[in-house]
């Protein structure tokens, strides 16, 4: 799978506030996910499985690499 990182200052479809950027809900594989970034320091990833609604994940990361790796691993499973 390709690179999942998005430059925060170039994403035109992101909802912006002074300290928080929330990206639109997207579907990757069997998951829908929403990513929010707070002050470029904390990344919140919310994931919901499309077919098994009991599978819901909410995880906070301190780096973009950790968040990207987590998303890639979840999508591959």
Residue, then its C-alpha position, 0 to 999 in steps of 0.5 A: x500500500x502507498x504512503x498514507x501521510x498527507x502534508x497538513x498545510x496542503x490538504x484543502x479538504x480538511x476542516x480547520x480550526x486554530x489547533x485542530x485539523x480533522x480530515x474527512x471520513x474515508x473508506x480504506x478496505x473494509x474500514x472507514x476512518x477519520x483522522x484528526x491532528x491536534x497542534x501537529x503533536x497528537x493524532x487521533x484515529x477513529x476506525x469502524x469496520x464496514x461489515x462488522x459494526x462491533x469492530x471500532x477502534x479509537x487510538x491516539x498517537x504521538x507521531x505520524x509514522x506510528x499512526x500511518x503504520x497502525x492504519x496500514x496494519x489494520x487495513x491489511x488484516 
